[in-house]
Structures are given as structure tokens and as C-alpha cells.
Amino acid sequence: MSVIYILNGKLFGKDIYEIDCTNNINDRISSDITGFPSDNNVLCSFNIETLDVEYCRTKLKISLEKFVLNHT
């Protein structure tokens, strides 16, 4: 089972969110990749009936591409 989540925290800044998929939400939240693990907030998460995280990530990116910040 995969999890789609919405996360915000110190690393992202005000009104900026990470929306992504993972197989283990607890590992993702506490990872150093998020910058400040103790300051992260999971706003919501949804269990989905698939093990294919990359498929979910691709669908999310396509659906939300007009909202993505360009970091270039």
C-alpha cells in the first residue's frame, strides 16, 4: 500500500507544500531530506491501494503541474 501525503515545514517556507507519495510515511517525515524533521507537519495523508509509488507520483505531477514552483 502507498501513501499520498501533503507536508509542510520550515524547509519549505510559508504556504509551500510538498505533495508526494511514499511507501512509509513515518520514514519520509523523519528523513533528513526534509531538512528539519522535527518541524514537519503532515497536513493530510491518504492510503491508496497500489504498491506503485512511481505511478502515483507521475499522476500527481501531471495533475498539479500548474502549481509547481520552478527552482531555476
mmCIF file of the N, C-alpha and C atoms, coordinates in Angstrom:
data_MODEL
# 
_entry.id   MODEL 
# 
loop_
_atom_site.group_PDB 
_atom_site.id 
_atom_site.type_symbol 
_atom_site.label_atom_id 
_atom_site.label_alt_id 
_atom_site.label_comp_id 
_atom_site.label_asym_id 
_atom_site.label_entity_id 
_atom_site.label_seq_id 
_atom_site.pdbx_PDB_ins_code 
_atom_site.Cartn_x 
_atom_site.Cartn_y 
_atom_site.Cartn_z 
_atom_site.occupancy 
_atom_site.B_iso_or_equiv 
_atom_site.pdbx_formal_charge 
_atom_site.auth_seq_id 
_atom_site.auth_comp_id 
_atom_site.auth_asym_id 
_atom_site.auth_atom_id 
_atom_site.pdbx_PDB_model_num 
ATOM 1   N N  . MET A 1 1  ? 0.846  -1.178 0.000   1.00 0.00 ? 1  MET A N  1 
ATOM 2   C CA . MET A 1 1  ? 0.000  0.000  0.000   1.00 0.00 ? 1  MET A CA 1 
ATOM 3   C C  . MET A 1 1  ? 0.888  1.236  0.000   1.00 0.00 ? 1  MET A C  1 
ATOM 4   N N  . SER A 1 2  ? 0.501  2.242  -0.715  1.00 0.00 ? 2  SER A N  1 
ATOM 5   C CA . SER A 1 2  ? 1.224  3.511  -0.785  1.00 0.00 ? 2  SER A CA 1 
ATOM 6   C C  . SER A 1 2  ? 0.444  4.591  -0.058  1.00 0.00 ? 2  SER A C  1 
ATOM 7   N N  . VAL A 1 3  ? 1.133  5.682  0.199   1.00 0.00 ? 3  VAL A N  1 
ATOM 8   C CA . VAL A 1 3  ? 0.528  6.818  0.886   1.00 0.00 ? 3  VAL A CA 1 
ATOM 9   C C  . VAL A 1 3  ? 0.802  8.078  0.078   1.00 0.00 ? 3  VAL A C  1 
ATOM 10  N N  . ILE A 1 4  ? -0.249 8.840  -0.195  1.00 0.00 ? 4  ILE A N  1 
ATOM 11  C CA . ILE A 1 4  ? -0.101 10.184 -0.755  1.00 0.00 ? 4  ILE A CA 1 
ATOM 12  C C  . ILE A 1 4  ? -0.190 11.132 0.429   1.00 0.00 ? 4  ILE A C  1 
ATOM 13  N N  . TYR A 1 5  ? 0.724  12.096 0.499   1.00 0.00 ? 5  TYR A N  1 
ATOM 14  C CA . TYR A 1 5  ? 0.738  12.993 1.648   1.00 0.00 ? 5  TYR A CA 1 
ATOM 15  C C  . TYR A 1 5  ? 0.932  14.451 1.234   1.00 0.00 ? 5  TYR A C  1 
ATOM 16  N N  . ILE A 1 6  ? 0.526  15.341 2.114   1.00 0.00 ? 6  ILE A N  1 
ATOM 17  C CA . ILE A 1 6  ? 0.790  16.770 1.973   1.00 0.00 ? 6  ILE A CA 1 
ATOM 18  C C  . ILE A 1 6  ? 1.560  17.175 3.221   1.00 0.00 ? 6  ILE A C  1 
ATOM 19  N N  . LEU A 1 7  ? 2.743  17.739 3.016   1.00 0.00 ? 7  LEU A N  1 
ATOM 20  C CA . LEU A 1 7  ? 3.663  18.053 4.090   1.00 0.00 ? 7  LEU A CA 1 
ATOM 21  C C  . LEU A 1 7  ? 4.077  19.509 3.983   1.00 0.00 ? 7  LEU A C  1 
ATOM 22  N N  . ASN A 1 8  ? 4.190  20.180 5.110   1.00 0.00 ? 8  ASN A N  1 
ATOM 23  C CA . ASN A 1 8  ? 4.826  21.488 5.105   1.00 0.00 ? 8  ASN A CA 1 
ATOM 24  C C  . ASN A 1 8  ? 5.748  21.554 6.302   1.00 0.00 ? 8  ASN A C  1 
ATOM 25  N N  . GLY A 1 9  ? 6.618  22.540 6.302   1.00 0.00 ? 9  GLY A N  1 
ATOM 26  C CA . GLY A 1 9  ? 7.574  22.668 7.392   1.00 0.00 ? 9  GLY A CA 1 
ATOM 27  C C  . GLY A 1 9  ? 8.542  23.803 7.133   1.00 0.00 ? 9  GLY A C  1 
ATOM 28  N N  . LYS A 1 10 ? 9.502  23.921 8.015   1.00 0.00 ? 10 LYS A N  1 
ATOM 29  C CA . LYS A 1 10 ? 10.470 25.015 7.997   1.00 0.00 ? 10 LYS A CA 1 
ATOM 30  C C  . LYS A 1 10 ? 11.239 25.100 6.679   1.00 0.00 ? 10 LYS A C  1 
ATOM 31  N N  . LEU A 1 11 ? 11.606 23.977 6.123   1.00 0.00 ? 11 LEU A N  1 
ATOM 32  C CA . LEU A 1 11 ? 12.386 23.955 4.882   1.00 0.00 ? 11 LEU A CA 1 
ATOM 33  C C  . LEU A 1 11 ? 11.631 24.555 3.709   1.00 0.00 ? 11 LEU A C  1 
ATOM 34  N N  . PHE A 1 12 ? 10.331 24.348 3.667   1.00 0.00 ? 12 PHE A N  1 
ATOM 35  C CA . PHE A 1 12 ? 9.537  24.740 2.510   1.00 0.00 ? 12 PHE A CA 1 
ATOM 36  C C  . PHE A 1 12 ? 9.171  26.215 2.500   1.00 0.00 ? 12 PHE A C  1 
ATOM 37  N N  . GLY A 1 13 ? 8.952  26.817 3.638   1.00 0.00 ? 13 GLY A N  1 
ATOM 38  C CA . GLY A 1 13 ? 8.529  28.207 3.717   1.00 0.00 ? 13 GLY A CA 1 
ATOM 39  C C  . GLY A 1 13 ? 7.021  28.311 3.844   1.00 0.00 ? 13 GLY A C  1 
ATOM 40  N N  . LYS A 1 14 ? 6.577  29.518 4.091   1.00 0.00 ? 14 LYS A N  1 
ATOM 41  C CA . LYS A 1 14 ? 5.152  29.772 4.309   1.00 0.00 ? 14 LYS A CA 1 
ATOM 42  C C  . LYS A 1 14 ? 4.344  29.474 3.044   1.00 0.00 ? 14 LYS A C  1 
ATOM 43  N N  . ASP A 1 15 ? 3.269  28.762 3.213   1.00 0.00 ? 15 ASP A N  1 
ATOM 44  C CA . ASP A 1 15 ? 2.333  28.436 2.134   1.00 0.00 ? 15 ASP A CA 1 
ATOM 45  C C  . ASP A 1 15 ? 2.955  27.651 0.983   1.00 0.00 ? 15 ASP A C  1 
ATOM 46  N N  . ILE A 1 16 ? 3.997  26.882 1.279   1.00 0.00 ? 16 ILE A N  1 
ATOM 47  C CA . ILE A 1 16 ? 4.605  25.994 0.288   1.00 0.00 ? 16 ILE A CA 1 
ATOM 48  C C  . ILE A 1 16 ? 4.523  24.583 0.847   1.00 0.00 ? 16 ILE A C  1 
ATOM 49  N N  . TYR A 1 17 ? 4.085  23.650 0.023   1.00 0.00 ? 17 TYR A N  1 
ATOM 50  C CA . TYR A 1 17 ? 3.803  22.294 0.483   1.00 0.00 ? 17 TYR A CA 1 
ATOM 51  C C  . TYR A 1 17 ? 4.468  21.277 -0.421  1.00 0.00 ? 17 TYR A C  1 
ATOM 52  N N  . GLU A 1 18 ? 4.799  20.147 0.160   1.00 0.00 ? 18 GLU A N  1 
ATOM 53  C CA . GLU A 1 18 ? 5.261  19.006 -0.610  1.00 0.00 ? 18 GLU A CA 1 
ATOM 54  C C  . GLU A 1 18 ? 4.092  18.036 -0.703  1.00 0.00 ? 18 GLU A C  1 
ATOM 55  N N  . ILE A 1 19 ? 3.741  17.678 -1.916  1.00 0.00 ? 19 ILE A N  1 
ATOM 56  C CA . ILE A 1 19 ? 2.706  16.675 -2.150  1.00 0.00 ? 19 ILE A CA 1 
ATOM 57  C C  . ILE A 1 19 ? 3.390  15.551 -2.911  1.00 0.00 ? 19 ILE A C  1 
ATOM 58  N N  . ASP A 1 20 ? 3.402  14.371 -2.321  1.00 0.00 ? 20 ASP A N  1 
ATOM 59  C CA . ASP A 1 20 ? 4.155  13.278 -2.925  1.00 0.00 ? 20 ASP A CA 1 
ATOM 60  C C  . ASP A 1 20 ? 3.605  11.936 -2.444  1.00 0.00 ? 20 ASP A C  1 
ATOM 61  N N  . CYS A 1 21 ? 4.278  10.871 -2.830  1.00 0.00 ? 21 CYS A N  1 
ATOM 62  C CA . CYS A 1 21 ? 3.891  9.510  -2.460  1.00 0.00 ? 21 CYS A CA 1 
ATOM 63  C C  . CYS A 1 21 ? 5.066  8.819  -1.789  1.00 0.00 ? 21 CYS A C  1 
ATOM 64  N N  . THR A 1 22 ? 4.752  7.873  -0.936  1.00 0.00 ? 22 THR A N  1 
ATOM 65  C CA . THR A 1 22 ? 5.772  7.073  -0.269  1.00 0.00 ? 22 THR A CA 1 
ATOM 66  C C  . THR A 1 22 ? 5.178  5.728  0.131   1.00 0.00 ? 22 THR A C  1 
ATOM 67  N N  . ASN A 1 23 ? 6.043  4.795  0.413   1.00 0.00 ? 23 ASN A N  1 
ATOM 68  C CA . ASN A 1 23 ? 5.588  3.524  0.962   1.00 0.00 ? 23 ASN A CA 1 
ATOM 69  C C  . ASN A 1 23 ? 5.542  3.558  2.481   1.00 0.00 ? 23 ASN A C  1 
ATOM 70  N N  . ASN A 1 24 ? 6.291  4.495  3.090   1.00 0.00 ? 24 ASN A N  1 
ATOM 71  C CA . ASN A 1 24 ? 6.343  4.571  4.543   1.00 0.00 ? 24 ASN A CA 1 
ATOM 72  C C  . ASN A 1 24 ? 6.348  6.039  4.961   1.00 0.00 ? 24 ASN A C  1 
ATOM 73  N N  . ILE A 1 25 ? 5.216  6.551  5.387   1.00 0.00 ? 25 ILE A N  1 
ATOM 74  C CA . ILE A 1 25 ? 5.080  7.966  5.732   1.00 0.00 ? 25 ILE A CA 1 
ATOM 75  C C  . ILE A 1 25 ? 5.965  8.350  6.915   1.00 0.00 ? 25 ILE A C  1 
ATOM 76  N N  . ASN A 1 26 ? 6.119  7.478  7.890   1.00 0.00 ? 26 ASN A N  1 
ATOM 77  C CA . ASN A 1 26 ? 6.949  7.801  9.052   1.00 0.00 ? 26 ASN A CA 1 
ATOM 78  C C  . ASN A 1 26 ? 8.414  7.972  8.682   1.00 0.00 ? 26 ASN A C  1 
ATOM 79  N N  . ASP A 1 27 ? 8.915  7.107  7.811   1.00 0.00 ? 27 ASP A N  1 
ATOM 80  C CA . ASP A 1 27 ? 10.293 7.250  7.340   1.00 0.00 ? 27 ASP A CA 1 
ATOM 81  C C  . ASP A 1 27 ? 10.477 8.542  6.554   1.00 0.00 ? 27 ASP A C  1 
ATOM 82  N N  . ARG A 1 28 ? 9.509  8.874  5.740   1.00 0.00 ? 28 ARG A N  1 
ATOM 83  C CA . ARG A 1 28 ? 9.610  10.086 4.921   1.00 0.00 ? 28 ARG A CA 1 
ATOM 84  C C  . ARG A 1 28 ? 9.632  11.344 5.786   1.00 0.00 ? 28 ARG A C  1 
ATOM 85  N N  . ILE A 1 29 ? 8.760  11.414 6.757   1.00 0.00 ? 29 ILE A N  1 
ATOM 86  C CA . ILE A 1 29 ? 8.662  12.596 7.607   1.00 0.00 ? 29 ILE A CA 1 
ATOM 87  C C  . ILE A 1 29 ? 9.933  12.799 8.422   1.00 0.00 ? 29 ILE A C  1 
ATOM 88  N N  . SER A 1 30 ? 10.491 11.728 8.916   1.00 0.00 ? 30 SER A N  1 
ATOM 89  C CA . SER A 1 30 ? 11.660 11.843 9.791   1.00 0.00 ? 30 SER A CA 1 
ATOM 90  C C  . SER A 1 30 ? 12.987 11.879 9.042   1.00 0.00 ? 30 SER A C  1 
ATOM 91  N N  . SER A 1 31 ? 12.953 11.768 7.734   1.00 0.00 ? 31 SER A N  1 
ATOM 92  C CA . SER A 1 31 ? 14.204 11.734 6.970   1.00 0.00 ? 31 SER A CA 1 
ATOM 93  C C  . SER A 1 31 ? 14.882 13.095 6.965   1.00 0.00 ? 31 SER A C  1 
ATOM 94  N N  . ASP A 1 32 ? 16.201 13.071 6.842   1.00 0.00 ? 32 ASP A N  1 
ATOM 95  C CA . ASP A 1 32 ? 16.972 14.309 6.775   1.00 0.00 ? 32 ASP A CA 1 
ATOM 96  C C  . ASP A 1 32 ? 16.734 15.054 5.467   1.00 0.00 ? 32 ASP A C  1 
ATOM 97  N N  . ILE A 1 33 ? 16.181 14.383 4.474   1.00 0.00 ? 33 ILE A N  1 
ATOM 98  C CA . ILE A 1 33 ? 15.904 15.015 3.185   1.00 0.00 ? 33 ILE A CA 1 
ATOM 99  C C  . ILE A 1 33 ? 14.943 16.188 3.352   1.00 0.00 ? 33 ILE A C  1 
ATOM 100 N N  . THR A 1 34 ? 14.061 16.115 4.333   1.00 0.00 ? 34 THR A N  1 
ATOM 101 C CA . THR A 1 34 ? 13.090 17.187 4.548   1.00 0.00 ? 34 THR A CA 1 
ATOM 102 C C  . THR A 1 34 ? 13.700 18.383 5.273   1.00 0.00 ? 34 THR A C  1 
ATOM 103 N N  . GLY A 1 35 ? 14.968 18.297 5.671   1.00 0.00 ? 35 GLY A N  1 
ATOM 104 C CA . GLY A 1 35 ? 15.671 19.444 6.227   1.00 0.00 ? 35 GLY A CA 1 
ATOM 105 C C  . GLY A 1 35 ? 15.548 19.597 7.729   1.00 0.00 ? 35 GLY A C  1 
ATOM 106 N N  . PHE A 1 36 ? 14.362 19.715 8.235   1.00 0.00 ? 36 PHE A N  1 
ATOM 107 C CA . PHE A 1 36 ? 14.117 19.916 9.654   1.00 0.00 ? 36 PHE A CA 1 
ATOM 108 C C  . PHE A 1 36 ? 13.031 18.933 10.101  1.00 0.00 ? 36 PHE A C  1 
ATOM 109 N N  . PRO A 1 37 ? 13.388 17.652 10.273  1.00 0.00 ? 37 PRO A N  1 
ATOM 110 C CA . PRO A 1 37 ? 12.367 16.636 10.554  1.00 0.00 ? 37 PRO A CA 1 
ATOM 111 C C  . PRO A 1 37 ? 11.431 16.974 11.709  1.00 0.00 ? 37 PRO A C  1 
ATOM 112 N N  . SER A 1 38 ? 11.940 17.598 12.754  1.00 0.00 ? 38 SER A N  1 
ATOM 113 C CA . SER A 1 38 ? 11.083 17.885 13.913  1.00 0.00 ? 38 SER A CA 1 
ATOM 114 C C  . SER A 1 38 ? 10.098 19.019 13.652  1.00 0.00 ? 38 SER A C  1 
ATOM 115 N N  . ASP A 1 39 ? 10.306 19.784 12.572  1.00 0.00 ? 39 ASP A N  1 
ATOM 116 C CA . ASP A 1 39 ? 9.426  20.911 12.249  1.00 0.00 ? 39 ASP A CA 1 
ATOM 117 C C  . ASP A 1 39 ? 8.445  20.612 11.131  1.00 0.00 ? 39 ASP A C  1 
ATOM 118 N N  . ASN A 1 40 ? 8.378  19.365 10.688  1.00 0.00 ? 40 ASN A N  1 
ATOM 119 C CA . ASN A 1 40 ? 7.470  18.997 9.601   1.00 0.00 ? 40 ASN A CA 1 
ATOM 120 C C  . ASN A 1 40 ? 6.065  18.742 10.124  1.00 0.00 ? 40 ASN A C  1 
ATOM 121 N N  . ASN A 1 41 ? 5.089  19.101 9.331   1.00 0.00 ? 41 ASN A N  1 
ATOM 122 C CA . ASN A 1 41 ? 3.692  18.861 9.658   1.00 0.00 ? 41 ASN A CA 1 
ATOM 123 C C  . ASN A 1 41 ? 3.031  18.125 8.505   1.00 0.00 ? 41 ASN A C  1 
ATOM 124 N N  . VAL A 1 42 ? 2.468  16.970 8.788   1.00 0.00 ? 42 VAL A N  1 
ATOM 125 C CA . VAL A 1 42 ? 1.683  16.265 7.780   1.00 0.00 ? 42 VAL A CA 1 
ATOM 126 C C  . VAL A 1 42 ? 0.270  16.814 7.868   1.00 0.00 ? 42 VAL A C  1 
ATOM 127 N N  . LEU A 1 43 ? -0.143 17.514 6.824   1.00 0.00 ? 43 LEU A N  1 
ATOM 128 C CA . LEU A 1 43 ? -1.468 18.121 6.808   1.00 0.00 ? 43 LEU A CA 1 
ATOM 129 C C  . LEU A 1 43 ? -2.539 17.086 6.528   1.00 0.00 ? 43 LEU A C  1 
ATOM 130 N N  . CYS A 1 44 ? -2.239 16.122 5.671   1.00 0.00 ? 44 CYS A N  1 
ATOM 131 C CA . CYS A 1 44 ? -3.145 15.009 5.436   1.00 0.00 ? 44 CYS A CA 1 
ATOM 132 C C  . CYS A 1 44 ? -2.394 13.914 4.707   1.00 0.00 ? 44 CYS A C  1 
ATOM 133 N N  . SER A 1 45 ? -2.896 12.719 4.826   1.00 0.00 ? 45 SER A N  1 
ATOM 134 C CA . SER A 1 45 ? -2.326 11.584 4.099   1.00 0.00 ? 45 SER A CA 1 
ATOM 135 C C  . SER A 1 45 ? -3.453 10.624 3.755   1.00 0.00 ? 45 SER A C  1 
ATOM 136 N N  . PHE A 1 46 ? -3.273 9.933  2.645   1.00 0.00 ? 46 PHE A N  1 
ATOM 137 C CA . PHE A 1 46 ? -4.289 9.016  2.145   1.00 0.00 ? 46 PHE A CA 1 
ATOM 138 C C  . PHE A 1 46 ? -3.628 7.701  1.769   1.00 0.00 ? 46 PHE A C  1 
ATOM 139 N N  . ASN A 1 47 ? -4.106 6.616  2.309   1.00 0.00 ? 47 ASN A N  1 
ATOM 140 C CA . ASN A 1 47 ? -3.646 5.301  1.883   1.00 0.00 ? 47 ASN A CA 1 
ATOM 141 C C  . ASN A 1 47 ? -4.311 4.982  0.555   1.00 0.00 ? 47 ASN A C  1 
ATOM 142 N N  . ILE A 1 48 ? -3.530 4.465  -0.365  1.00 0.00 ? 48 ILE A N  1 
ATOM 143 C CA . ILE A 1 48 ? -4.088 4.097  -1.660  1.00 0.00 ? 48 ILE A CA 1 
ATOM 144 C C  . ILE A 1 48 ? -3.750 2.643  -1.959  1.00 0.00 ? 48 ILE A C  1 
ATOM 145 N N  . GLU A 1 49 ? -4.586 2.019  -2.716  1.00 0.00 ? 49 GLU A N  1 
ATOM 146 C CA . GLU A 1 49 ? -4.487 0.587  -2.988  1.00 0.00 ? 49 GLU A CA 1 
ATOM 147 C C  . GLU A 1 49 ? -3.559 0.297  -4.164  1.00 0.00 ? 49 GLU A C  1 
ATOM 148 N N  . THR A 1 50 ? -2.306 0.693  -4.020  1.00 0.00 ? 50 THR A N  1 
ATOM 149 C CA . THR A 1 50 ? -1.319 0.361  -5.036  1.00 0.00 ? 50 THR A CA 1 
ATOM 150 C C  . THR A 1 50 ? 0.050  0.311  -4.394  1.00 0.00 ? 50 THR A C  1 
ATOM 151 N N  . LEU A 1 51 ? 0.915  -0.476 -4.952  1.00 0.00 ? 51 LEU A N  1 
ATOM 152 C CA . LEU A 1 51 ? 2.294  -0.523 -4.488  1.00 0.00 ? 51 LEU A CA 1 
ATOM 153 C C  . LEU A 1 51 ? 3.206  0.265  -5.419  1.00 0.00 ? 51 LEU A C  1 
ATOM 154 N N  . ASP A 1 52 ? 2.641  0.817  -6.472  1.00 0.00 ? 52 ASP A N  1 
ATOM 155 C CA . ASP A 1 52 ? 3.426  1.512  -7.487  1.00 0.00 ? 52 ASP A CA 1 
ATOM 156 C C  . ASP A 1 52 ? 3.526  3.005  -7.178  1.00 0.00 ? 52 ASP A C  1 
ATOM 157 N N  . VAL A 1 53 ? 4.493  3.368  -6.351  1.00 0.00 ? 53 VAL A N  1 
ATOM 158 C CA . VAL A 1 53 ? 4.669  4.750  -5.933  1.00 0.00 ? 53 VAL A CA 1 
ATOM 159 C C  . VAL A 1 53 ? 5.014  5.638  -7.127  1.00 0.00 ? 53 VAL A C  1 
ATOM 160 N N  . GLU A 1 54 ? 5.823  5.151  -8.042  1.00 0.00 ? 54 GLU A N  1 
ATOM 161 C CA . GLU A 1 54 ? 6.212  5.976  -9.196  1.00 0.00 ? 54 GLU A CA 1 
ATOM 162 C C  . GLU A 1 54 ? 5.011  6.311  -10.077 1.00 0.00 ? 54 GLU A C  1 
ATOM 163 N N  . TYR A 1 55 ? 4.093  5.384  -10.239 1.00 0.00 ? 55 TYR A N  1 
ATOM 164 C CA . TYR A 1 55 ? 2.874  5.651  -10.995 1.00 0.00 ? 55 TYR A CA 1 
ATOM 165 C C  . TYR A 1 55 ? 2.079  6.770  -10.320 1.00 0.00 ? 55 TYR A C  1 
ATOM 166 N N  . CYS A 1 56 ? 1.928  6.670  -9.011  1.00 0.00 ? 56 CYS A N  1 
ATOM 167 C CA . CYS A 1 56 ? 1.194  7.702  -8.258  1.00 0.00 ? 56 CYS A CA 1 
ATOM 168 C C  . CYS A 1 56 ? 1.880  9.052  -8.364  1.00 0.00 ? 56 CYS A C  1 
ATOM 169 N N  . ARG A 1 57 ? 3.189  9.070  -8.213  1.00 0.00 ? 57 ARG A N  1 
ATOM 170 C CA . ARG A 1 57 ? 3.962  10.310 -8.297  1.00 0.00 ? 57 ARG A CA 1 
ATOM 171 C C  . ARG A 1 57 ? 3.783  10.959 -9.678  1.00 0.00 ? 57 ARG A C  1 
ATOM 172 N N  . THR A 1 58 ? 3.830  10.159 -10.720 1.00 0.00 ? 58 THR A N  1 
ATOM 173 C CA . THR A 1 58 ? 3.652  10.678 -12.079 1.00 0.00 ? 58 THR A CA 1 
ATOM 174 C C  . THR A 1 58 ? 2.265  11.291 -12.254 1.00 0.00 ? 58 THR A C  1 
ATOM 175 N N  . LYS A 1 59 ? 1.247  10.600 -11.783 1.00 0.00 ? 59 LYS A N  1 
ATOM 176 C CA . LYS A 1 59 ? -0.124 11.118 -11.886 1.00 0.00 ? 59 LYS A CA 1 
ATOM 177 C C  . LYS A 1 59 ? -0.282 12.413 -11.092 1.00 0.00 ? 59 LYS A C  1 
ATOM 178 N N  . LEU A 1 60 ? 0.298  12.471 -9.897  1.00 0.00 ? 60 LEU A N  1 
ATOM 179 C CA . LEU A 1 60 ? 0.243  13.699 -9.094  1.00 0.00 ? 60 LEU A CA 1 
ATOM 180 C C  . LEU A 1 60 ? 0.920  14.863 -9.811  1.00 0.00 ? 60 LEU A C  1 
ATOM 181 N N  . LYS A 1 61 ? 2.108  14.623 -10.327 1.00 0.00 ? 61 LYS A N  1 
ATOM 182 C CA . LYS A 1 61 ? 2.849  15.691 -11.011 1.00 0.00 ? 61 LYS A CA 1 
ATOM 183 C C  . LYS A 1 61 ? 2.080  16.223 -12.216 1.00 0.00 ? 61 LYS A C  1 
ATOM 184 N N  . ILE A 1 62 ? 1.477  15.341 -12.974 1.00 0.00 ? 62 ILE A N  1 
ATOM 185 C CA . ILE A 1 62 ? 0.687  15.770 -14.130 1.00 0.00 ? 62 ILE A CA 1 
ATOM 186 C C  . ILE A 1 62 ? -0.524 16.578 -13.673 1.00 0.00 ? 62 ILE A C  1 
ATOM 187 N N  . SER A 1 63 ? -1.195 16.112 -12.638 1.00 0.00 ? 63 SER A N  1 
ATOM 188 C CA . SER A 1 63 ? -2.395 16.786 -12.148 1.00 0.00 ? 63 SER A CA 1 
ATOM 189 C C  . SER A 1 63 ? -2.112 18.148 -11.526 1.00 0.00 ? 63 SER A C  1 
ATOM 190 N N  . LEU A 1 64 ? -0.938 18.299 -10.923 1.00 0.00 ? 64 LEU A N  1 
ATOM 191 C CA . LEU A 1 64 ? -0.634 19.518 -10.164 1.00 0.00 ? 64 LEU A CA 1 
ATOM 192 C C  . LEU A 1 64 ? 0.453  20.384 -10.791 1.00 0.00 ? 64 LEU A C  1 
ATOM 193 N N  . GLU A 1 65 ? 0.852  20.084 -12.023 1.00 0.00 ? 65 GLU A N  1 
ATOM 194 C CA . GLU A 1 65 ? 1.995  20.771 -12.615 1.00 0.00 ? 65 GLU A CA 1 
ATOM 195 C C  . GLU A 1 65 ? 1.845  22.285 -12.703 1.00 0.00 ? 65 GLU A C  1 
ATOM 196 N N  . LYS A 1 66 ? 0.634  22.793 -12.800 1.00 0.00 ? 66 LYS A N  1 
ATOM 197 C CA . LYS A 1 66 ? 0.475  24.252 -12.891 1.00 0.00 ? 66 LYS A CA 1 
ATOM 198 C C  . LYS A 1 66 ? 0.721  24.944 -11.550 1.00 0.00 ? 66 LYS A C  1 
ATOM 199 N N  . PHE A 1 67 ? 0.833  24.186 -10.477 1.00 0.00 ? 67 PHE A N  1 
ATOM 200 C CA . PHE A 1 67 ? 1.085  24.747 -9.155  1.00 0.00 ? 67 PHE A CA 1 
ATOM 201 C C  . PHE A 1 67 ? 2.534  24.597 -8.679  1.00 0.00 ? 67 PHE A C  1 
ATOM 202 N N  . VAL A 1 68 ? 3.353  23.879 -9.448  1.00 0.00 ? 68 VAL A N  1 
ATOM 203 C CA . VAL A 1 68 ? 4.729  23.591 -9.034  1.00 0.00 ? 68 VAL A CA 1 
ATOM 204 C C  . VAL A 1 68 ? 5.592  24.827 -9.181  1.00 0.00 ? 68 VAL A C  1 
ATOM 205 N N  . LEU A 1 69 ? 6.402  25.078 -8.132  1.00 0.00 ? 69 LEU A N  1 
ATOM 206 C CA . LEU A 1 69 ? 7.360  26.177 -8.180  1.00 0.00 ? 69 LEU A CA 1 
ATOM 207 C C  . LEU A 1 69 ? 8.541  25.760 -9.022  1.00 0.00 ? 69 LEU A C  1 
ATOM 208 N N  . ASN A 1 70 ? 9.044  26.660 -9.838  1.00 0.00 ? 70 ASN A N  1 
ATOM 209 C CA . ASN A 1 70 ? 10.216 26.403 -10.641 1.00 0.00 ? 70 ASN A CA 1 
ATOM 210 C C  . ASN A 1 70 ? 11.433 26.883 -9.865  1.00 0.00 ? 70 ASN A C  1 
ATOM 211 N N  . HIS A 1 71 ? 12.352 25.967 -9.563  1.00 0.00 ? 71 HIS A N  1 
ATOM 212 C CA . HIS A 1 71 ? 13.512 26.298 -8.744  1.00 0.00 ? 71 HIS A CA 1 
ATOM 213 C C  . HIS A 1 71 ? 14.717 26.689 -9.580  1.00 0.00 ? 71 HIS A C  1 
ATOM 214 N N  . THR A 1 72 ? 14.547 27.124 -10.799 1.00 0.00 ? 72 THR A N  1 
ATOM 215 C CA . THR A 1 72 ? 15.689 27.514 -11.627 1.00 0.00 ? 72 THR A CA 1 
ATOM 216 C C  . THR A 1 72 ? 15.964 28.977 -11.541 1.00 0.00 ? 72 THR A C  1 
# 
